[in-house]
Amino acid sequence: MPSHPVTRRFFAEDLVRLRRADEQQRWVASQRAGRIDPNPHQIDAVIFALQRIPQGGCILADEVGLGKTIEAGLVIAQLRAEGAARILLITPKPLLGQWKHELYTLFGIEALERGAGTTSFDDAGVYIVGREWAGSEGGSEAIRNSAGFALCVIDEAHELFAGIYKRFDRHGAMKDESSQARMATRVRRALVGAPMLLLTATPIQNSLAELWGLVQYVEPTGALFGDLGTFRAIFCDTDDRSVREGQEDELRRRIGAVCQRTLRRQAQEFMAEPFRRRQAKLFGYRMTAPERALYDDVTAYLLDPKTCAFRGSHRRLLLIGFHRRMASSHRALAASLRNVATRLEGQLRGVLGDGDTIDMFAHDLELDRDADEPTDLDEGPPPEAKRIADELERVRGFVAQADAIGIDSKAHQLVRAIGLVFERGREGEGSGKVVIFTESLATQDYLREVLIDSGLVADGDITLFRGTNEGPRAREALARWQSERGDAMTANQLPSITVAMRLALVHEFATRSSVFIATEAGAKGLNLQFCDTVVNYDLPWNPQRIEQRIGRCHRYGQLRDVTVINLLATDNEAERLVFDILSRKLELFGTVLDASDAILHEAGARAPETLASVVGAELEAHLRRIYERARTTDEIAADVKALGDRVGEAREQFEATYRRTAGIIESRFDESVRHAFRTISNELADSLAHFDRALEDVIVRWLDAIGASWSRERIEGRVRLTVEPCAALPEGAALVIGEPAPAL
């Protein structure tokens, strides 16, 4: 017998009414709508954030690897379920793809990416923008012109708001003389009135004043810390690196009101899967005589300030692009040299300009052309035709040298390394799968040929992933994915073609191929935790990009320890010194072994990801300057060695600051944390079951009221309701209540 309309309305209203942040039923609906099984520490963070958002926001500062993305995604999903019209996510540009991918695959949220050309955000939705654009004049104006945001999430917030004295004077007044200060100021002013959720694993890097700078964004009244002068006078010792004696408890109490931080050791026992270790294997090699000759000849050419090819407004970008391609592979170098020869031929014909060469680098290295890329001054009149002709012959000679090499020593070491990975897989000691990263499209194609020619794999065993995936193999992978996974989705679940292609290529690697060769685009947003081996065929100068690569496999959900394979020319002093900075000073790779498993470096850092973010943030800029200014290889080696010494000193300084200030933000006692997590863990299953029963009850009451004929079936912990066609539902319906759907 159908229930009374008032009864039906009561149960429906009770299901969706707004609840307190600490009521589990407030956020269980968001969890059910997603495709995740959150851990207790993540739910605890969501409760804290929901409590703070009406008051201005908060800082989630969990240690690296604890899933701040999931925490933010749960908060976003919950606010959307409660009717939030617009939510803004500001992230470093390289992480845009990762955020879009994870919001979609884990929460079914298709974020709308915006950038240059956007003038406002008037439509409802979750928007995602790069922080560089958000901090520009045009971006901040577009944000300010919008109808307002229910929440703004800022990822890697310490990077946007670090450098406290670049943005404020000693008394806390805003300064506008630096680009970093202008960016942070524009973001803050554009988002006046919007609650903020700041995500950072390092709220304190070098100074307690940095924490004051973050708190200004989530505590708009200023009453918690006062102005900067007051904060320093009350809480900071003379150097701002430690807490004034006697103020530790009070500062901890105030920070705890707006900042929550959980450590790995606190969360570990409540996680379904423990954190896995990472280690590196170094496969060293020496260049053959022809390889050495090519390297020396081209290096001397690049360091010559009088070259004809590298003139004009983009000289520095061209030189750096060449160094990167030479470090990638001789195949990538040969392609660059051919392009330079074409440019010199154009100069002989009187056709000047470097656009084609710049575009070639941008395409092969999948770079974003930056309108603010520094340009060089005019270098005077063009060189004489004879100089150009002589240089053209020289470059053609380099091309001939490169073409004569065939498979080089580095590629031979790759084949050896992949063979060992496959052998471990056959013995049950690993997944038998490997991800190979390279910066160059030309190198990607070269490695595919090398591996096929080696006999280790067939063409069908290799998946290629790049920024634009349009070839026949990619289309075949997409068709298979649509057949095997896409057909099971509803119309609302189907992603855009770009997202679907990414999912399809990952699905191919998970189910069919054993080698995944990816360019830098593949380091952004892909979840490859079913693979336990990462190969850096070439190494970016930016430590965070290396961390992104490793993080595709070394992430929560990985069931094995992860091995990172690096290939190093031991007779290249500059390359060896850069690797020393990355592996020893920043400890990006954990413990480093050689090919025979002898230990080369024993890791000592607790969180190398944090070191990469804090200490290594400017490494790429320093290396660029070294290569731009050097005139000999000895100069490069000496400057890189000096840089390594400075990085080591910066690490010591950071670790000393961390030891003095860690207790301030790691404020919750382990036993109280365990109690909170245990309570959440014990009650979670009951809360989800209660929600499922309540939702089913509301639906069934409505079906009975409209006179629909329906059936109920229980499948693997879920309830499936099948509704026959009727007047109210002419096509019938089917829905599933219960456990989240698997990730896409």
N, C-alpha and C positions, 0 to 999 in steps of 0.2 A: 504494500500500500504506500503511495507516495507520501512523503513527509510534508508538513505544513510549510508554505512559502517563508514564513518568518523563521522557522527552524533552519531551513536551508540557507537563508540570508545570514543568520547568526554564525553558523559554522564556516561559511565562506569568509565573512568579515574577520572572524577570529584567526583564520589561516593567514590573512594578509595584513593584519593590523601592525602598526609600528610598535616595536618592543624595545626594551632596554638593551644596551650594547652587550651586557653580560648574560642575557637570556639566550640559551643555545638555539632556540627556535628562530631567532632573528636571522642567523646566518646559515642554517642548515639548508634552506631553499637554494641559496647561491651555490652551496657545495653540490647539491643534487643536480643543478643545472649544468655544472661543469663536468670535466672528465678527469677529476683528480681525487686523490684520497689524502687530504692534508694531514700533516703531523700535528701533534698537540701544540708545539711551540708556534706553529704558523697560525693556528686558531687563536692562541693567546694574543698574538700580535694583532690579529684582526679585531678582537674585542677591544684592545687598547686603542686602536686607531678609530674605531667607531665611536668610542667615548670622547675622543679628543676632537674629532672633525667639527662638531658644532661650536667648539671654542677656538678654532683657528687652525687646527692640524697638529701633526706630531712628526717625530723623527723615528724611523725604524732602522736600527743600527745593528742588526744581527750580524754575527761573524760570517765571513765569506762562505758560501756553499749551503747556507741554511734556507734558501728559497725566498728571498725578498720579493722576487717576481710573482710567486704564487700568493704571497701575502697581499701584495698590491692588487693582483687580479681578483682575489676574493673580495677585497674592499670595493673595487670598481663594480664588480658584478652585483654586490649587495645594494650599492647606491642606485644602480640602474633599476634593480627590481623594485626599489622604493620610489621610483619616479624621477630620478635625476635626469635632467634633459641633456646637459653637456658636461663632459669630463675631459680634461686636457692632460696629456702625458708629454713631458719634456724630457728628452733623453739625448745622450751623445749621438751624433749622426751615425757612427758605425753600428749602433745598437738598434736603430730603427727597425731593421728587418727582423732581428731577434724578438723584439717586443711584439711586433705585429703577428709573427708566427705563433708565439706562445699564447698570446691572448686568444687567438683563434682556435688553436689545437686544444688548449686546456680549458677554455671558458666559452668557446663558441662566439667570441666577440670579434667582429671584423672591424678593426680600428681604421679610421680614415686618416691617411697620411696627408699632411699639408706642408706647404713651403712657399717658395718664391711664387708670386702671383696671387696668393691668397690675401683677401682684404678684410675678411671677417669670418666668424664662426657662428652663424645664426641658426643653422639647422641642428636638430638634436643628434647626438651621437658621441662616441668616444674618439677624440682627435689625438693624433700623435705627431709631434714635430721635433726637429733637431734643435738642440739648445742654441747652436750658433745662429740659426734663423730666428729663434724666439728672442734672442738678445740683440738682434739687429733693429735698425730703425723701422723698417717695413714690417718685420715680424711682430715686434712689440706693439706697433700701431694696430695691426690686425687683431691681436689678442685684446687690446684695450677697446676696440670697436665692437667686440662681440657682446652678446646679450648676457654674458656672465657664465661662470662655471661653478658647478656644485662641488668640484674638487679639482685640484691640480696636483699631479704626481710628478715629482722631479727625481729622476734616477741619477746615480752617481752625484749626489748633491754637493759633496765636498769639492768636486772638481769645478762646478759652476761658482760656488761661493767660497772657495779657498783663497789664500792670499789676503788675509784680513786687512793688512795695512795698505794693500793696493786699492781697497774700496772705502776704507774709513780712516780718518785721522786718529790721533791718539785718544781723542775724546768721543769718538763715535759718529762724527759728522761725515756724511757721504762725500766721496771725492769722485771726480769724473775725468781725471787726466789719463787713465790707462784704459786700454780696450777691455780688459777683464772687468774693471770697475764699471764701465759703461754697460757691458752686457748684463752683469748682475743687477745693476740699478734699473735698467729697462725692464727686465723680467719682473722685478719686485713691483715697480710702479704699474705695470700693465695688469698685474693680478691682484690689485688692491681689493680686499673684501672676499677673495676666494680662499677657502681652506686649502692648506697645502699638506701633502704627504711626502716627506723627504726620505729618500732611500740612500743609505751610505753604510759601508762597512768600516769607515774610518772617520768618525765625526771629529776626532782629534788627531792631527797629523804632526804638527810641530809646535802648537801653541794652544793653550786653553782659550785664548781669544777667538780661535776659529769656531769653537763650540758656541760662544756668544753670537758669532755671526750667523750660524745656522738657526739658532733659537729665534732670532728676530723674524723669521719667516713663518713660524708656527705659533708665536705668542705675540699677537699684534699689539697688545696693550703696553708692552715693555715693562710691566710690573715685576716680572719674574727675576730678571737680571739687571734692570736699570739700563742706563747708557753705558757705553764701553768704559768710560773713565771710572764710573762707579763700580762696575764689575771688576775691573783690574784692581782698584783700591781695596775692595773687600775680599776677593777670592784668589787673586794671583800673586805669586811670589814675584820677585824683582824681574825675572826674565820671562814671565808668562808661561814657563814650561812646567811649573809645579804649583800645587795648591798652598795658599798661605796657611801656616800652622794654626790648627784649631778650627778651620773652616771646612774640613773635609765632609763632615756629616751634613752640614747645611747645604753645601753645594750639591752633594749626592741627592738630597731630598728634592731640591729644586729641579735638577736635571731629570729626576725620575718622573716628574709631572708631565714632561713633554717628550721624553726619549726612552725607548725601550730597546734593550740589547740582550740577546741570548747567545751563549757560546756553544761551540760544538760539543764540548764535554758535558754541558747541561742537557742538550737535546738528544745526544746519541742513544741513550738507553730506551727512548720512547719512539725511535724511528724504525720503520719497517725494515729498512736496509741501512747498514752502517756505511760510514764514509770509507771510500777506498783510497789506497795510497797511489802515488804516482812516482815513477822513476824514469830516468832517461838512459838511453844507450847511445853512445857516440861511435859512429863509424867514420874513422879518420882515413884519409887517403892523401897521396902526393900526386901532384899534377905530372903528366908525362911531359917530355921535352916540347912537343908541338903545342900542348895546352899552356905550358909555362911561357913559351914564346908569344903566343897569342895574347895571354894576359898581360905580360910586360909591355908588349907593343901598343896595345889598345890603352892601357893605363897611362903610358907616357903621352899618348896622343890626347887623352882627356885632360891631363894636367897641364898641357901646353896652353898658355893664355892667348896665343896668337892664331889659334885654329880659325879657319874661315867658316866652317859649318856652324860653330857654336857662337854666333854673334846675335846681337839684337835683344829684344825685350825679354826673351824667355831663356837666356843663356843658362841660368842656374837650374831651372827646371829640367832643361835638356841634359845637363851634366849629371844631375842626380838620377834621372831616369836611366841614363846609360849605365851608371854604376850599379843600379838595382838589377838591370837586365843582365849585366855581365855576371853578377853574383848568382843569378837564377840558372842560366844554362847557356852553352855556346850557341844553341839553336835560337834562343831569344836574342842573343847578341848579334848573330848573323842577320836576323830580320831587321834589327835596328841599323846595322851598318848599311844594309841595302837602301834603307830609307834615307840615310845621310848621303849616300852616293847620289840618289835621285835629287836631293836638295842641292848638292854641289853642282850637278848638271844644270839645274834651274838657275843657279847663280851665274854660271857661264853664259847662259842665254839671256841674262839680264832680268830673270824673274826672281825677285827676292821675297823673303817672308818665311816664317817658320811654322805656319799654321798646320801644314800637313804632318810635320814631324811631331809637333805637340799632340795632335790628334792621334797619331800612331801610338805614342806612349800612353795616352789616356785610354785608348781602346785596349791595348795589350795588358796593361796593368790594372784595367778597370777602375781608373781614377775618376773622381768628380772634378771637372774643370772649375777651379776656384777663381772667381772674379777678383779676389783680393790677393792672388798670387803675386809675390814681389817681382817687380820687373827691374831690368838693368838699364842703365843710362846708355844713350847712343855712344857707340864706340868709334865714331869718326867715319871717314869715307870707306866705301867697300874696298876689299883687297883687289890687287891686280889679277888679271885673268890667269897669268902663269902660276901664281900662288894657288889659285883655286884648282887649276888643272893638276898641279903636283899633288895637292892634297887629295884630289879625287882618285888618282892612281894609288896613293897610299891606302885609302879606304877600301878600294877594290882589292888590294892585296890582303887586307884583313879579312874580307869576305871569303877569299879563296882559302886562307888559312883555316877559318872556321868550318868551311864546307869539307875540308880534307880530314877533319878529326873523326867523324862518324860518331860512335858511342864513346863518350868520355869516361874518365875515371870515376867521376861522381855517380854517373848512371850505373856503372858496374857495381858500385857499393850499394846502390839502391836495390838492385836485383838480388844481391847477396842478403840484404836485410829482409826483403820481402820473402825470400825463400825460407829464412829462419822463422818468420811469423807463421807461414803456412805449415811448417814442420811442427811448431808448438800446437797449432790448431788440430793437426791430425793426431797428436798425442794427448789431446784433451786438456791441454794446459792454457788454452786461450780460445778466443772466438774464431780464429782463423780469418778474420777480416782486418782490413787496414785502411785508414784514411790518409791520403797524401795531400799536403797543402803546398801550393806554389803561388807566387804573385803574378805569374805571367801566363797568358793564354797560349803563347807559342811553346812554352815549356810544358804546359799541360798536354798538348798534342804530341810533343816529343816523348814524354814519359809513357803515354799510351802505346806508342810505337815500340819503345824499348821493351816494355813488359811483354807485349805480344811476341816480339821477335825472340825474347829470351826463352819462350816456351813455358813460362810459369803459369800463364793464364791465356785464355782465348778472349776474343773481342767481347763476347757476351758476358765475361766475368768482370768487366770494367764498367763502372758508371762514371760519367763525366758530369760535373756540376760547375756552372759558371753564372755570371750575373744574368745573362740572357740565354735561355735554353730553348732553342728552336729547331734543332736538327731532327732527322728522322728517328734516331735512337730515342731522343727525348719524347717525341710524339708517341712512339710505341710504348714507352713507360707510362705515359699519361693514359693511353687507352687501356692498358692492363689495370692501372690503379682504379680507373672509373668502373671497370668490370668487376674488380675484386673488392673494392671498398666504397667507391663513389655511389654505386647503385643502391647501397643500403641507406643513403642519406636522404633526408627530406629536402624539399626545395629550399627551405630556410637554412639548412645546414651546408648546402653546397657553397664552396668558396669561389673566389674569382679565379680566372684561368691561371694567373701568375702564382697564386698560393697553391692551387691544385697541382701545378707542375712541380713545385718544390716538394710537396707531399709525395708525388708520384716517384720522383727520383730517390727520395729517402726510402720509400717502400721497396723500390727495386733493389737497393743496396741491402736492406734488411732481409729480403726474401730470396734474392737470386744471386747478385754479384758478390764478389769478395774484395774488390778494390774500388775505392771511391776517390777519384782524383778531383780535388776542388780548388778553385781559385779563392781569393780573399772573400768573394761574395758568399762562399760556402761556410765561412767562419761566423756568419751572422745569422743566428736564429735557428740553426738546425740541431735537433736532438738525436745524437748518434750513440747513445749510451749502450747500445747492443754491440758496439765495436770497442775493443780495448787497446788498440795501437794507433798512434798518431805519428806521421812522418812529416817533419819540416824539411821539404826538399830545399827550400831557401828560407831565410829568416828575415822577417820584417825588422826594421829598426825600432818600431814602437812595441814595447813590452806588453802593452795591453792587447794589441792585436795577436801576439803570440798566445797570451792567456786565453783569448777568445777561441783560438784554434784548439788548444788543449781542452778547453771547457766544453767543446762539442761532445767529447767522450767522457772526460773526467767530471762527472756531474752526478747529482742525486739520481739514483736508479741504476747506476753502473754496478754490476755484480762482480766485477773482477778488478784487480789492480791494473792501472793504466800505464803503458810503456810509451814514452815519447822518444822517437828515433830522430837523431840529428846527424847530418852529413857535413864533415868539416875538412877543408883543405889544410892540412897541418903545416904546409910550407907557405901559407899565406898569412903573414904576421898580423895584418890589420884584421882579417876575418877571425883569426884565432883570439885576438884581444877582445873583439866585440862579443864573441861567444863566452869568453871568460867573465865579462860583465854580466851577461844574461844568466849564466849558469851558476857562478860563484857569488857574485855580489848581490844579485837579485834573487837567486835560487828559484828561477822560474820552473825548472824541470825536476825539482826534488833531488834525490840522490842520483849521481851520474855514474854509469858504468861504461866500460869500453865494450867492444864487440865480444870479448871473451869473458865478460861479467866481472872483471876486476874493477874495484871501486876507484873512481877518479876523484869524486867529491862526495862527502857525506853531508846531507842536508841538515841544517841546524835551525832554520827559520820555522816558526810555528805556522805562519800564514804567508807563503810566498806571493799569493795573489794580492795581498795588501801591500807588500813591498813593491810590486810592479806598479801598482796604482799610485803610491805616494812618492817613492824614491825615483822610480823610472819614468815619471810622467814627461820629463823634458829630454829624455835620452835621444829621441829621434831628431829633435831640433838641434841638439849639440852635434850629432853625427853629420847632419846636413851641413852645418857650418864648417866642420872639419874638412869635408870633401870639397866644399865650394872654394875654400881658401888655400888648400894645400897645393904645392907645386912638385912635390916628390913623394914617393911611397914611404920614404923614411920619415918625412914630416907627418904623414897620415898615421903611421904606427906610433910615433912619439905622442901625438895629440890624443889618440885613442887610449894609450896607456895612462896619460894624465887624467883623462876623463874617467877611467876606471877607478883611479885613486879617489877622485872627488865623489863618485857614486858610493864607494866604500865608506867614506867619511859621512856622507848623508845618511847611509843606512845606520851607522852607529848612533848618530844624533837622533834619528827617528826612534830607534829601539830604546834609547835612554828616556826620551819623552814618553814613550808608551809605558815603560815600567813605572814612571812617576804618576801617570794619569789614568791608567787602565782601571783602577779600582773605582774611579769616580763614575764612569758610565757603565761598568759591569757591576751594577749596584745591587742586584738581587742575589740573596744568599742561595746557595745550591739547594738546600733542603726545602726552602719555600718554593723555589722553582719546580723542584721535583713534585711537590705536593700539588701545585697548580696543574702541571702537565698530567699527573696521574689522575686527577679529578676529571679533566677534559677527556682523557683517554677512556676512563671507565664509563663516563656518561654519554659519550658520543654515539655509540651504537644505539642506545635506547632513544636518544633524541632523534636520530635519523629514522628509526622505526616508527616513532610517534608521528613524525611529519608525514611519512609515507601513508600511514593509516588514515591520518586526517585528510590528506589530499584525495586518497581513494574514496573516502566517505563522502566528501563534497561532490566528487564527480558522479559517483553512483546515485546519490540522491537526485542530482539533476537529470541523469539519464532516466531514472524511474519517473520523474515528474513529466518528462516529455513523451513518455510511453515508448521509449526505445527498447529494442531487444538487444541484449548484450551478453557476452560470456567472459569468464575470468579464467586465466591460466597462469600458473606460477612456474617460472623458468629461471633457474640459476640465481635465486635470490631476488628476482624481480617479479612484478605482477604485470601481466599483459591483459588489457581490456580490449576486446574486439566488439565493435558496435555495428549492427546490421543497418542498412539504409532505412531511413524513415523520413517523415515530413520535415523535421528540423535538421536532419543530416542526410540529405539525398544520396550522398556518396558513401555513407557510413564513415567509420573512423577506427583507428587503432592507436593505442598509446601504451607506453611502458612506464611503470612507476618503480623506483628502487635504485639499485646500485648505479653509479655513473657509467656512461658509455665509455668504452676504451678510447684512448687518445688516437687521433687520426693519423 
